[in-house]
Amino acid sequence: MFELYLASKSPRRKQILEQLGYSPIVLATNDHTLRNFVGDETQFENEAPQDYVLRVSREKALIALDKIRDRQLQTLPVLAADTTVIADGLILGKPDDQEQACDFLRRLSGKRHEVRTAIWVGTDVQNLTSAVSVSYVWFKTLSEEEIQAYVRLAEPYDKAGGYAIQGLAGAFIKRIDGSYTGIMGLPVFETVTLLKQFGINLFKNR
């Protein structure tokens, strides 16, 4: 069994890990809310997008490590991740409502944008190690009809940038350069590489 703690509420991250053969134990905070902590989904003043995604994902890891210590749980590697969509230098988080979801899609329409997913893995604060996947996504020009139809779905509202590449929004995407799974929320290459450093080797003892 390739057990680890997953410091994320994302069903997509859990699914990717399970498909690879890991057995993730979800340790997420405030499952009934959108934001886990002060500064989650909020860019600090003058904070660069690359710093934001590392900060938020590290904070998730630290919260999980605190839980493990407080509950005296078994020591296993903790995996935390955060995905950020960057368009025109702005971070597009998870849209709050239909109006904001429409605004995000209009910003992405007909342009290239950047998707960064940062991951942290460790068994304690001292050995937390990070990696960042950087991808680029090209959207076709969207009609207003397409935008309005898409925002009526549930799909946009728990996704960075307000879209899911693995869902209907895949029909909007002309090209990607980078990691498909990174755009989904958990880059497989970086994840497998970091977990191997902490003793979880998918290609051993299968």
Disulfide bonds with the S-S distance in Angstrom:
none
